[in-house]
Amino acid sequence: MKYLFSLLGAGLLLTAAGCGSNTADPSDQKVPSIPAEKTANALEAVPEASPFTIAFAGDTMFDWDLRPVLDERGYDYPFEYVHNEFEKADYSMVNLESTITERETKTDGQLFWIKSRLESLDALKGAHVDMVNLGNNHMMDYGEQGLLDTIDALETKEIAYIGAGSSSEEAYEAEVVEINGSTVAFLSFTRFFPDFSWTAQPGKPGVTNGYDLDHVIETIQAHEESVDADHLVVNFHWGVEKTSAPAAYQHEYVERIVDETGTDAIVGAHPHWLQGFEFYDGVPIAYSLGNFLFPDYVSGHSAETGVLHLTFTEEETSLAFAPYQIKNNQITPVEGQEKQQMFQYLEDISINAEVDENGYVTES
């Protein structure tokens, strides 16, 4: 169930320096009294919250040169070696960088267009993916109707989503999930898209607008006032493609969001490369989880991927990263020396984090 936490639209800033096509960078009720002994019994029956883990992965699509492979080998084929990462987590999500539609009319202003078949969602469910992020720069590749098709398909398949909607009300809703006795709210903001016509408005489908940092913070704060969640995870589609370090503006985003809201973790996507980790005032940030499922002609850093495990306890939020690579159109594990080299690389590009030989990420 989604909980509306902000009424938006008129307050959106629809300008940003240097951004254009391909530049986007209850009514009162009397409550009956309850005998004290029944209240005590009810309180005793409420289970205590237990530690839980959420798994995250990056940019996921089922298009281009993957189509003939999926037709031949089936849509579960890419996840043969990685589905256990999601299965052992208590909840999981990926960045769905693709519409789910059969429409042919493309949106002007894009360099690449991505769409995937309905079977893609069956594969995600089979791999134990519970939620997808729609707040990205390909969700309107086939226009508003392509986005609405995607939302209809996700609702039919009972996969939760954040980051876009049929209106600004829906796009800026938080998805609130109960996990092991705790509630977690998920939000998503889009800081890269081709044109501001992509943003959701009252009565108009679109993605969230992450360009106005004041608006982002006000939205998070409005959520905190209206939804009683134990934890808050913010997703961002941001940064610069094919870079290993965050852009300067991302540091400002992190500092203000952590300083001015109760955000517990920030998870990013868009650069198509893995980027490092940071702990700011104890809050973990994963700047980019890279590609997750793309055709296997990607190579080098574009083929490096993995699954981030975010574990919440009463005392802290901890990180662990399981490294994988895109190979033979599958997400395959990295082992041995290559695995340790990947951990060292992630540590080297992190801001103040260490990655040990088992993939545990800690503040340095």
C-alpha positions as CSV (number, residue, x, y, z in Angstrom):
1,M,0.0,0.0,0.0
2,K,1.2,3.4,-0.9
3,Y,0.9,6.4,1.4
4,L,0.5,9.9,0.0
5,F,2.8,12.3,1.8
6,S,3.0,15.3,-0.4
7,L,0.8,17.4,-2.7
8,L,3.0,18.6,-5.5
9,G,2.9,20.1,-8.9
10,A,2.5,23.9,-8.6
11,G,5.7,24.0,-6.4
12,L,7.9,22.2,-8.9
13,L,10.7,24.3,-10.3
14,L,10.7,23.7,-14.0
15,T,14.0,25.3,-14.8
16,A,17.5,24.4,-14.1
17,A,20.7,25.8,-15.4
18,G,22.1,24.0,-18.4
19,C,19.2,21.5,-18.6
20,G,17.3,20.8,-21.8
21,S,17.0,18.1,-24.4
22,N,19.7,15.5,-23.8
23,T,21.4,17.8,-21.3
24,A,19.8,16.7,-18.1
25,D,22.5,16.4,-16.4
26,P,-9.9,11.2,9.5
27,S,-12.7,12.9,10.8
28,D,-12.7,12.9,14.6
29,Q,-14.0,9.7,16.1
30,K,-14.6,8.7,19.7
31,V,-12.4,5.8,20.4
32,P,-14.0,3.2,22.7
33,S,-12.1,2.5,25.9
34,I,-10.2,-0.8,26.3
35,P,-9.8,-2.5,29.6
36,A,-6.3,-2.1,31.0
37,E,-5.7,-5.9,31.1
38,K,-6.6,-6.3,27.5
39,T,-4.3,-3.4,26.5
40,A,-1.4,-5.0,28.4
41,N,-2.1,-8.4,26.7
42,A,-2.2,-6.7,23.3
43,L,1.1,-4.9,23.9
44,E,2.7,-8.2,25.0
45,A,1.5,-9.8,21.7
46,V,3.3,-7.3,19.5
47,P,6.5,-8.8,18.3
48,E,9.7,-6.8,18.6
49,A,11.3,-5.6,15.4
50,S,14.1,-7.9,14.1
51,P,17.1,-7.1,12.0
52,F,16.4,-7.2,8.3
53,T,18.2,-6.9,5.0
54,I,17.2,-5.1,1.8
55,A,19.0,-6.0,-1.5
56,F,19.5,-3.4,-4.2
57,A,20.8,-3.7,-7.8
58,G,21.3,-1.2,-10.6
59,D,20.1,-0.5,-14.1
60,T,18.0,-3.4,-15.5
61,M,16.5,-3.8,-19.0
62,F,15.5,-6.6,-21.3
63,D,15.8,-5.0,-24.7
64,W,18.2,-4.6,-27.7
65,D,20.5,-7.6,-28.2
66,L,19.0,-9.4,-25.1
67,R,15.7,-10.0,-26.9
68,P,16.9,-13.0,-29.1
69,V,18.8,-14.5,-26.2
70,L,15.7,-14.3,-24.0
71,D,13.5,-15.7,-26.7
72,E,15.8,-18.7,-27.0
73,R,16.8,-19.3,-23.4
74,G,13.9,-17.8,-21.5
75,Y,13.6,-14.7,-19.4
76,D,14.9,-16.4,-16.2
77,Y,18.2,-17.1,-17.9
78,P,20.0,-13.8,-16.9
79,F,19.3,-14.4,-13.2
80,E,20.4,-18.0,-12.9
81,Y,23.4,-17.2,-10.7
82,V,22.1,-14.1,-8.9
83,H,18.5,-14.8,-7.8
84,N,19.8,-16.2,-4.5
85,E,21.1,-12.7,-3.5
86,F,17.5,-11.5,-3.6
87,E,16.0,-14.6,-2.1
88,K,18.1,-14.5,1.0
89,A,17.2,-10.8,1.6
90,D,14.0,-9.8,3.3
91,Y,13.1,-7.3,0.5
92,S,14.7,-6.3,-2.8
93,M,14.6,-3.8,-5.5
94,V,16.2,-2.8,-8.8
95,N,16.3,0.2,-11.1
96,L,14.0,-0.7,-14.0
97,E,15.6,1.3,-16.8
98,S,12.9,0.3,-19.3
99,T,9.3,0.8,-20.1
100,I,7.0,-2.3,-20.2
101,T,5.1,-1.6,-23.4
102,E,4.5,-2.7,-27.0
103,R,4.0,0.8,-28.3
104,E,6.1,2.0,-31.2
105,T,5.9,5.8,-31.0
106,K,9.1,7.1,-29.6
107,T,9.6,10.3,-27.5
108,D,11.6,13.0,-29.3
109,G,14.9,14.1,-27.9
110,Q,16.4,10.8,-26.8
111,L,19.5,9.1,-28.1
112,F,18.4,5.6,-27.1
113,W,15.0,4.1,-26.4
114,I,14.3,1.1,-24.2
115,K,11.2,-1.1,-23.9
116,S,10.7,-4.6,-22.6
117,R,8.1,-7.3,-22.8
118,L,5.7,-8.3,-20.0
119,E,7.6,-11.5,-19.5
120,S,10.4,-9.3,-18.0
121,L,8.3,-8.7,-14.9
122,D,7.7,-12.5,-14.5
123,A,11.4,-12.9,-14.5
124,L,11.9,-10.2,-11.9
125,K,9.3,-11.9,-9.7
126,G,11.0,-15.2,-10.2
127,A,14.2,-13.7,-9.1
128,H,12.5,-12.4,-5.9
129,V,12.6,-8.7,-6.8
130,D,9.8,-7.0,-4.8
131,M,10.1,-3.4,-6.1
132,V,11.4,-1.4,-9.0
133,N,12.5,2.2,-9.3
134,L,10.8,4.0,-12.3
135,G,12.5,7.4,-11.6
136,N,14.9,7.4,-14.5
137,N,15.7,8.9,-17.9
138,H,14.1,6.1,-20.0
139,M,10.7,5.8,-18.3
140,M,9.1,8.1,-20.9
141,D,10.9,6.8,-23.9
142,Y,7.5,5.8,-25.4
143,G,5.6,8.8,-24.0
144,E,3.0,9.0,-21.3
145,Q,1.1,6.0,-22.6
146,G,4.3,3.9,-22.4
147,L,4.7,4.9,-18.7
148,L,1.0,4.1,-18.0
149,D,1.4,0.7,-19.7
150,T,4.4,0.1,-17.4
151,I,2.4,1.0,-14.3
152,D,-0.5,-1.2,-15.4
153,A,1.8,-4.1,-15.9
154,L,3.5,-3.7,-12.5
155,E,0.2,-3.5,-10.7
156,T,-1.0,-6.6,-12.6
157,K,2.1,-8.5,-11.6
158,E,1.9,-7.0,-8.0
159,I,5.4,-5.5,-8.1
160,A,5.8,-2.3,-6.1
161,Y,7.2,0.8,-7.7
162,I,8.4,4.3,-6.9
163,G,9.7,7.3,-8.8
164,A,6.9,7.9,-11.4
165,G,3.1,7.8,-11.6
166,S,0.0,8.8,-13.5
167,S,0.1,12.2,-11.7
168,S,2.3,14.2,-9.4
169,E,0.3,12.8,-6.4
170,E,1.2,9.3,-7.4
171,A,4.7,9.9,-8.6
172,Y,5.7,11.5,-5.2
173,E,4.1,8.9,-3.1
174,A,6.2,6.9,-0.7
175,E,6.1,3.1,-0.8
176,V,5.9,2.0,2.8
177,V,6.7,-1.6,3.5
178,E,6.6,-3.7,6.7
179,I,9.7,-5.9,7.0
180,N,10.3,-8.1,10.1
181,G,8.2,-5.8,12.3
182,S,9.7,-2.5,11.1
183,T,8.3,-0.1,8.5
184,V,10.5,1.2,5.7
185,A,9.5,4.1,3.4
186,F,11.1,4.3,0.0
187,L,11.3,7.5,-2.1
188,S,12.8,8.3,-5.5
189,F,13.9,11.4,-7.2
190,T,15.1,11.8,-10.8
191,R,18.1,14.2,-11.3
192,F,18.6,13.3,-15.0
193,F,16.1,13.3,-17.8
194,P,16.0,14.8,-21.3
195,D,13.4,17.5,-20.8
196,F,11.2,19.0,-18.1
197,S,8.1,17.9,-19.9
198,W,8.9,14.5,-18.4
199,T,8.0,15.6,-14.9
200,A,4.7,14.5,-13.3
201,Q,2.1,17.2,-12.8
202,P,-1.4,17.2,-11.4
203,G,-3.3,14.9,-13.8
204,K,-0.3,14.4,-16.0
205,P,1.9,11.2,-15.9
206,G,5.6,11.5,-15.5
207,V,8.7,11.0,-13.3
208,T,9.7,12.8,-10.1
209,N,11.8,16.0,-10.4
210,G,15.1,15.9,-8.5
211,Y,16.6,19.0,-9.9
212,D,15.3,21.4,-7.2
213,L,17.1,20.3,-4.0
214,D,14.9,22.6,-1.8
215,H,11.8,20.8,-3.2
216,V,13.4,17.4,-2.6
217,I,14.1,18.2,1.0
218,E,10.6,19.7,1.5
219,T,9.1,16.5,0.0
220,I,11.1,14.3,2.4
221,Q,10.2,16.4,5.4
222,A,6.5,16.3,4.4
223,H,6.7,12.6,4.3
224,E,8.3,12.5,7.8
225,E,5.4,14.5,9.2
226,S,2.6,12.4,7.6
227,V,3.9,8.8,7.6
228,D,5.2,7.0,10.7
229,A,8.0,4.9,9.3
230,D,10.9,3.4,11.2
231,H,13.3,3.8,8.4
232,L,13.6,5.9,5.2
233,V,15.6,5.0,2.1
234,V,16.0,7.6,-0.7
235,N,16.8,6.5,-4.3
236,F,18.3,8.9,-6.7
237,H,18.9,8.7,-10.5
238,W,21.8,11.1,-10.7
239,G,25.4,11.6,-11.6
240,V,27.5,11.5,-14.8
241,E,27.5,8.5,-17.1
242,K,30.7,6.4,-17.3
243,T,32.4,8.0,-14.3
244,S,33.7,6.4,-11.1
245,A,33.1,9.4,-8.8
246,P,30.1,11.5,-7.9
247,A,29.7,15.0,-9.3
248,A,30.1,18.0,-7.1
249,Y,26.4,18.7,-6.8
250,Q,25.8,15.2,-5.4
251,H,27.9,16.0,-2.3
252,E,25.7,19.0,-1.6
253,Y,22.6,16.8,-2.0
254,V,24.0,14.3,0.5
255,E,25.0,16.8,3.1
256,R,21.7,18.7,3.0
257,I,19.4,15.6,2.9
258,V,21.2,14.0,5.8
259,D,21.5,17.2,7.8
260,E,17.9,18.3,7.2
261,T,15.9,15.0,7.1
262,G,15.9,11.6,8.8
263,T,17.1,9.7,5.8
264,D,18.7,6.4,6.8
265,A,20.4,5.5,3.4
266,I,20.8,6.9,-0.1
267,V,21.1,4.5,-3.1
268,G,21.9,5.8,-6.6
269,A,21.9,4.8,-10.2
270,H,22.4,6.2,-13.7
271,P,26.2,6.4,-14.4
272,H,26.2,2.7,-15.7
273,W,29.4,2.2,-13.8
274,L,29.8,1.2,-10.1
275,Q,30.8,4.2,-7.9
276,G,32.1,4.1,-4.4
277,F,30.5,4.4,-1.0
278,E,30.4,7.2,1.6
279,F,29.3,7.5,5.2
280,Y,28.1,11.0,6.0
281,D,27.2,11.5,9.6
282,G,26.8,7.8,9.9
283,V,24.4,7.5,6.9
284,P,25.5,5.2,4.1
285,I,25.5,6.4,0.5
286,A,26.0,4.1,-2.5
287,Y,26.4,6.6,-5.3
288,S,25.9,4.2,-8.2
289,L,25.2,0.4,-8.5
290,G,26.1,0.4,-12.2
291,N,24.4,-1.7,-14.8
292,F,22.7,-4.9,-13.6
293,L,21.2,-6.5,-16.7
294,F,22.3,-5.1,-20.0
295,P,23.4,-7.0,-23.2
296,D,26.8,-8.6,-22.8
297,Y,28.5,-6.4,-25.3
298,V,29.1,-4.1,-22.4
299,S,32.6,-4.4,-21.1
300,G,35.1,-3.1,-18.6
301,H,33.5,-1.0,-15.9
302,S,30.2,-1.1,-17.7
303,A,30.1,-4.9,-17.2
304,E,31.0,-4.7,-13.5
305,T,27.9,-5.1,-11.3
306,G,26.7,-6.5,-8.0
307,V,24.1,-6.6,-5.3
308,L,24.2,-4.3,-2.3
309,H,22.8,-5.7,1.0
310,L,21.6,-3.0,3.4
311,T,21.0,-4.5,6.9
312,F,19.1,-2.6,9.5
313,T,19.4,-3.3,13.3
314,E,18.3,-1.2,16.2
315,E,21.9,0.1,16.5
316,E,23.0,0.7,13.0
317,T,22.7,0.3,9.2
318,S,25.4,-1.9,7.7
319,L,26.5,-2.5,4.1
320,A,27.8,-5.5,2.2
321,F,28.4,-5.8,-1.5
322,A,28.3,-9.0,-3.5
323,P,30.3,-8.6,-6.8
324,Y,29.0,-9.9,-10.2
325,Q,29.7,-9.2,-13.8
326,I,27.6,-9.2,-17.0
327,K,28.9,-12.1,-19.1
328,N,27.1,-14.3,-21.7
329,N,24.0,-12.2,-21.1
330,Q,23.9,-13.4,-17.5
331,I,24.7,-11.8,-14.2
332,T,27.6,-14.0,-13.1
333,P,29.5,-14.1,-9.8
334,V,33.1,-12.9,-9.5
335,E,35.4,-15.2,-7.7
336,G,39.0,-15.5,-6.4
337,Q,41.6,-12.8,-7.2
338,E,39.2,-11.0,-9.5
339,K,36.7,-10.7,-6.6
340,Q,39.4,-9.2,-4.3
341,Q,40.5,-6.8,-7.0
342,M,36.9,-5.6,-7.3
343,F,36.7,-5.0,-3.6
344,Q,39.9,-3.1,-3.7
345,Y,38.7,-1.0,-6.6
346,L,35.5,-0.1,-4.8
347,E,37.5,0.9,-1.7
348,D,39.8,3.0,-3.8
349,I,36.9,5.0,-5.4
350,S,35.0,5.3,-2.1
351,I,35.2,8.5,-0.1
352,N,35.6,7.3,3.5
353,A,34.8,3.6,3.3
354,E,36.7,0.3,3.5
355,V,35.7,-2.9,1.8
356,D,37.0,-6.1,3.3
357,E,37.7,-9.4,1.7
358,N,34.1,-10.5,2.3
359,G,32.5,-7.4,0.8
360,Y,31.6,-5.8,4.1
361,V,31.6,-2.0,3.8
362,T,32.6,0.1,6.8
363,E,33.4,3.7,7.6
364,S,37.1,4.4,7.6
